[in-house]
Amino acid sequence: MSDLLTLVDGRVGRIRLNRPRALHALNPAMCAGVLDALEAWRGDAAVEAIVIDHAPSPDGDPRLSRGFCAGGDIRMLAESGAGDGAAAREFFRTEYRMNHRLFTYPKPIAAFMDGVTMGGGVGIAMPARYRVATENTKFAMPETGIGLFPDVGGGWYLSRLPGRMGEFLAVTGHRLNGAECLALGLATHLIDSAGIDAAKARIAERPQDIGAVLDEAGQPAGEAPILAHAPAIDRLFASDRLEDIIAALAADGGDFAAETLAVIRTKSPQACKVALKLVLDARSVGTFEDEMRAEYAVACRVVQRADFAEGVRAVIVDKDGSPCWDPATPEAVSDHLIDRIFAPLPPDEEWTPA
């Protein structure tokens, strides 16, 4: 069975992620398949809109249906990064081309984020014009916990959230539920998962009226707990320096600050500094293409640094949850190191759109 299913349903092109045992994490062939399908449908007048979702588990196991897309092929990236990094660079190049094509696609796209939507899953959902969350949505960019950074356009999306919410999410990898996604604008609609199939069927019948279909099926955000912390986040994450944020959290004395500080202490200091600079720089980036070019340069370097290998070992391979970061403290991560990570690539190595 293919890891990616593409078909035409009525007047809608359907892209279905189909790796249930990996929570539909993206591999190179899946990214290439999305690119090919979108290109084939671009000039096809019979396809008026695109729907992206995940296929259900073939054996009906609910544990295997809880993910929209859990990210990318982290093990492959780590293995490549430990060597010459060529396979990792090729994966990023293809994945970012997919992200960019989704972002610039001329036909309306609806992504159904029903379940775990993290890392690469954010990258495939956020470019869509319509982004549907459910009560099952668990949305996060948790890369700092494995020595990476919120890529796949993460800098673009996070930098455009209100206040300092983007910095908070980038550094901590905090998980948002569906109501919180809607409240922050990361989702355009919130629909009960029981109503998703009916909504997709109506989209197939009325592909040029997706917004109205989803409005009819949607529900208010209701309680969004993250909003209660927004004033504290704006105050505690006011600085673009990780050391200042940590000092503010340590001095606060409140439970939220203490819990947040404890989370940050588990993350790679290097990755946290990269994440902060990513969000800062993205605020002044002119186009999504420019953002992807910048993120590609950072990804090519970070994937071959020690923290990524160590993060994958501790979280995914050995699962001991005790990474030994190098450098071990924020103070030891120099501005010079961060500048080297963010330096543009030579022209013949730069990322380009498909």
C-alpha positions in Angstrom: 0.0 0.0 0.0 1.3 3.4 -0.9 2.3 5.9 1.8 0.4 8.6 -0.1 -3.0 8.2 -1.8 -4.1 10.7 -4.5 -7.4 10.5 -6.2 -10.1 12.7 -7.7 -13.5 12.7 -5.8 -16.1 14.6 -7.8 -14.4 17.9 -8.6 -12.0 17.7 -5.7 -8.4 16.4 -5.7 -7.8 14.3 -2.6 -4.4 13.9 -1.0 -4.4 11.4 1.8 -1.4 10.6 4.0 -1.3 6.9 4.5 1.4 5.8 7.0 -0.7 5.1 10.1 1.9 3.2 12.0 4.2 6.3 11.8 1.3 8.7 12.5 1.6 9.6 8.8 5.0 11.2 9.2 6.3 12.4 5.9 9.1 10.7 3.9 10.7 11.9 0.7 8.4 9.9 -1.6 5.3 11.4 0.1 6.6 14.9 -0.4 7.4 14.2 -4.0 4.0 12.6 -4.5 2.2 15.7 -3.2 4.2 17.9 -5.5 3.4 15.7 -8.5 -0.3 15.6 -7.7 -0.6 19.3 -7.3 1.2 19.9 -10.5 -1.0 17.4 -12.4 -4.2 19.1 -11.0 -3.0 22.7 -11.5 -4.2 22.8 -15.2 -7.0 20.3 -14.9 -10.3 22.2 -15.1 -12.1 19.2 -13.7 -10.3 19.6 -10.4 -11.6 22.8 -8.7 -10.3 22.3 -5.1 -7.9 20.2 -3.0 -8.6 18.3 0.3 -5.7 17.1 2.4 -6.3 14.6 5.2 -5.1 11.2 6.5 -6.4 7.8 5.7 -7.9 5.8 8.5 -6.1 2.8 9.9 -6.8 -0.2 7.6 -7.5 -2.5 10.6 -9.6 0.0 12.4 -7.2 0.4 15.3 -8.0 3.8 16.9 -4.5 4.2 18.2 -3.3 4.3 14.6 -5.8 6.9 13.6 -4.9 9.6 16.1 -2.5 11.5 13.8 -3.0 13.8 10.9 0.8 14.0 10.4 3.3 13.7 13.2 6.2 15.3 11.4 9.0 14.1 9.1 11.3 11.1 8.8 13.4 12.0 11.8 15.4 8.8 11.9 16.5 9.2 8.3 17.5 12.8 8.9 19.5 11.8 11.9 21.3 9.0 10.1 22.1 11.3 7.2 23.2 14.1 9.4 25.7 11.8 11.1 27.3 11.3 7.7 27.6 13.7 4.8 24.0 15.1 5.2 23.2 14.6 1.5 20.0 12.7 2.0 18.8 15.1 4.7 19.5 18.1 2.4 17.6 16.4 -0.5 14.6 15.7 1.8 14.5 19.3 3.1 14.8 20.6 -0.5 11.8 18.5 -1.6 9.7 19.0 1.5 10.2 22.8 1.4 9.2 22.8 -2.3 6.1 21.0 -1.3 5.4 23.6 1.4 6.0 26.4 -1.1 3.8 24.9 -3.8 0.9 24.5 -1.2 1.4 28.1 -0.1 1.3 29.5 -3.6 -1.3 27.1 -5.2 -4.0 28.8 -7.2 -6.8 26.5 -6.3 -8.4 26.5 -2.8 -7.0 23.9 -0.4 -8.6 22.5 2.8 -6.5 20.6 5.3 -8.2 18.6 8.0 -5.9 18.5 11.1 -7.8 15.8 12.9 -5.2 14.5 15.4 -1.5 15.0 15.9 -0.3 17.9 13.7 3.3 18.5 14.5 6.5 19.6 12.6 6.1 18.5 9.0 2.3 18.1 9.6 2.2 21.9 10.4 4.1 22.5 7.2 1.6 20.6 5.1 -1.5 22.1 6.8 -0.7 25.7 7.4 -0.3 26.8 3.7 -3.9 25.7 3.1 -6.5 28.4 2.7 -8.8 26.5 5.0 -7.4 24.7 8.1 -9.9 22.6 10.0 -9.2 21.6 13.6 -11.2 19.1 15.7 -11.4 18.1 19.4 -8.6 15.6 18.5 -6.1 18.2 17.3 -2.8 18.3 19.0 -0.8 21.1 17.2 2.9 21.8 18.0 6.3 22.6 16.7 8.3 20.6 19.2 11.6 20.6 17.4 13.7 22.3 20.1 13.3 19.1 22.1 15.4 17.2 19.6 17.9 19.9 18.7 16.1 21.1 15.6 14.0 24.3 15.1 10.4 25.0 13.9 11.0 24.8 10.1 8.7 24.0 7.1 7.7 27.7 7.2 7.4 27.8 11.0 9.2 31.1 11.2 6.6 32.7 8.8 3.6 31.4 10.7 4.8 31.8 14.3 6.1 35.3 13.7 2.6 36.4 12.5 0.8 35.3 15.7 -0.3 38.0 18.2 2.2 39.4 20.8 5.0 37.0 21.7 2.9 33.8 21.2 5.2 32.8 18.4 8.3 33.0 20.5 6.6 31.0 23.3 5.5 28.2 20.9 8.8 28.1 19.1 11.0 27.7 22.2 8.7 25.5 24.3 7.0 23.3 21.7 3.8 23.8 23.6 0.9 21.7 22.4 -2.3 23.5 21.3 -5.8 21.9 21.2 -8.3 22.6 18.4 -10.0 25.5 20.2 -6.7 27.2 20.8 -5.7 26.8 17.2 -9.0 28.5 16.1 -8.6 31.3 18.7 -5.0 32.0 17.5 -5.9 31.9 13.8 -3.8 28.8 13.1 -7.1 27.0 12.2 -9.9 28.7 10.2 -12.6 26.3 11.4 -13.3 24.0 14.3 -15.5 21.0 13.5 -16.4 18.0 15.7 -14.6 14.9 14.2 -17.9 13.1 13.8 -18.9 15.7 11.2 -15.8 15.7 9.1 -16.8 13.0 6.6 -20.0 14.9 5.9 -18.1 18.1 5.4 -15.8 16.5 3.0 -18.7 15.1 1.0 -20.3 18.5 0.8 -17.0 20.0 -0.4 -16.9 17.4 -3.2 -20.3 18.6 -4.3 -19.6 22.3 -3.8 -15.8 22.7 -4.3 -15.9 26.4 -5.0 -17.9 27.0 -1.9 -15.6 25.5 0.7 -15.7 28.4 3.1 -19.5 28.3 3.3 -19.5 24.5 3.7 -17.1 24.7 6.6 -18.9 27.7 8.1 -22.1 25.6 8.2 -20.3 22.7 9.9 -18.1 24.8 12.2 -18.5 25.7 15.8 -17.2 28.5 18.1 -13.8 28.1 19.7 -15.2 28.0 23.2 -12.6 27.9 25.9 -9.1 28.4 24.7 -6.8 28.1 27.8 -3.7 29.6 26.1 -5.4 33.0 25.8 -5.5 33.2 29.6 -1.7 33.1 29.6 -1.2 35.5 26.7 -0.4 38.6 28.9 2.2 36.6 30.9 3.7 35.3 27.6 4.0 38.8 26.2 5.7 39.9 29.3 8.0 36.9 30.0 9.0 36.4 26.4 9.4 40.1 25.6 13.1 39.7 24.8 14.7 38.1 21.8 17.5 36.8 24.0 17.1 33.4 25.6 19.0 34.4 28.7 16.6 37.3 29.3 13.6 35.0 28.9 15.0 32.5 31.3 15.8 35.3 33.8 12.3 36.7 33.6 10.7 33.3 34.1 13.0 32.6 37.1 12.1 35.9 38.7 8.4 35.7 38.2 7.4 33.4 41.0 4.1 32.2 39.4 3.2 28.6 38.5 3.0 29.3 34.8 6.4 30.8 34.7 7.9 27.9 36.8 6.3 25.3 34.6 7.5 27.0 31.4 11.0 27.4 32.8 11.1 23.7 33.6 10.1 22.9 30.0 12.8 25.2 28.5 15.4 23.5 30.8 14.8 20.3 28.9 15.3 21.8 25.4 18.5 22.3 23.4 19.9 25.7 24.2 21.3 26.0 20.7 17.9 25.0 19.2 16.1 27.5 21.4 18.4 30.4 20.3 17.9 29.3 16.7 14.1 29.3 17.1 14.1 32.8 18.6 16.2 34.2 15.8 14.1 32.4 13.2 10.9 34.1 14.5 12.7 37.5 14.8 14.1 37.4 11.3 10.8 36.1 9.8 9.0 39.2 10.8 10.9 41.2 8.2 11.0 38.5 5.5 9.2 39.7 2.4 8.0 36.5 0.8 7.4 32.9 1.8 10.0 31.9 -0.8 12.5 34.0 1.0 11.5 32.3 4.3 12.0 28.8 2.9 15.3 29.8 1.4 16.5 31.0 4.8 15.1 28.0 6.6 16.8 25.6 4.2 20.2 27.1 5.0 19.6 26.7 8.7 18.3 23.2 8.4 21.3 22.0 6.3 23.6 23.1 9.1 21.6 22.2 12.2 20.9 18.6 11.0 24.7 17.9 11.1 25.3 19.4 14.5 25.7 17.3 17.6 22.5 18.4 19.3 20.3 16.9 16.6 21.9 13.5 16.8 21.7 13.6 20.6 18.1 14.8 20.7 17.0 12.0 18.4 18.9 9.5 20.5 17.4 10.6 23.7 13.8 11.1 22.5 13.3 8.6 19.6 16.0 5.9 19.7 16.9 5.2 23.3 13.9 7.1 24.7 15.7 7.9 28.0 14.6 11.5 27.9 18.0 12.7 29.1 19.8 14.4 26.3 23.3 15.8 26.9 23.2 19.1 25.0 26.4 20.6 23.6 26.7 23.5 24.4 25.0 22.7 27.6 23.9 26.2 28.6 22.4 29.2 26.8 25.5 31.3 27.8 27.8 28.9 26.0 25.9 29.2 22.7 27.7 32.2 21.2 26.2 34.8 18.9 29.0 33.8 16.4 27.7 30.2 16.3 24.1 31.4 15.7 25.3 33.7 12.9 27.2 30.9 11.3 24.1 28.7 11.3 22.0 31.5 9.7 24.6 32.5 7.1 23.3 32.2 3.5 24.4 29.2 1.5 26.6 29.7 -1.6 24.4 30.5 -4.7 24.8 27.0 -6.2 23.6 25.3 -3.0 20.6 27.5 -2.2 17.1 26.2 -2.1 14.8 27.1 -5.0 11.1 26.5 -5.6 10.1 23.6 -7.8 
